[in-house]
Amino acid sequence: VPIHVHTHDTAGLGVSAMQAAAVAGADVVDVAIDAMSGLTSQPSMGAIIANERGTELDTGLNAAALAPLNTYWENIRALYAPFESGQLSGSSDVYVHEIPGGQFTNLLYQSRQLGLTERWPEIKQKYAEANIALGDIPKVTPSSKVVGDLAQFMVAQNLSVQDLQEQAATLAFPDSVVQYLRGELGVPPGGFPEPLRTNVLASRGLDPV
């Protein structure tokens, strides 16, 4: 079975991680052209090409031939600058909050739209707490959105995990959270959090899927 490794460069270790994966025997590693790489995107293609040149893992790609493509994407990216998330540096605390790359920029943008910019550090902390409250689930689309929705809900309403559990029957949880607890996204590996799930569904007259 071919091994294909995908990552985001949120913490700034993407290039070294992909090189380590290649050395360990991965068949494919995901990268991004330099102008679109780094931060919550994929690690730099140019950096990996340069680092592996002349080794057993030489990609065979010509960096000079890629330069015009990189220039093209630099110019294209400039056109879309108003839609950038505003993230200017890496975030090594990803190892604490575990927000996936794509979700990180979405949450950052959404927090600004909700007027919660100054509470971004709290949102990241609440993301970690929301994840545990929901059962420490694998965070991929769309499950990562469920965790993010709950985190922003907790921040906006000044709620703790204990509040979620004690007020499960009366809180106006985001629809995505209710759908998750019903089982519309499947069953998480560790099972659903109880009694949170039972209380949320019972108060709404809902049955598990």
Disulfide bonds with the S-S distance in Angstrom:
none
